[in-house]
Amino acid sequence: MRVSYDTMLQIFKRVLMKKGFQEDRAEAAAAIFAQNSLAGVYSHGLNRFPKVVEYLEKGEID
């Protein structure tokens, strides 16, 4: 399944904002995850994102 860059960016940003990120920081972080996936670095893109959300929820990262 393919997910477009714009779709990833939008979803990542929305999720991060729900986790308390300010809009500009959510957009910047979302862009990094989406760009990593676009570049083929899935370990720090789409595949890493759920773990980052988990860490945010546990308070392990902010």
ABEGO torsion letter per residue (X at the ends): XBBBAAAAAAAAAAAAAAAGBBAAAAAAAAAAAAAAAAAGBAAABAAAAAAAAAAAAAGABX
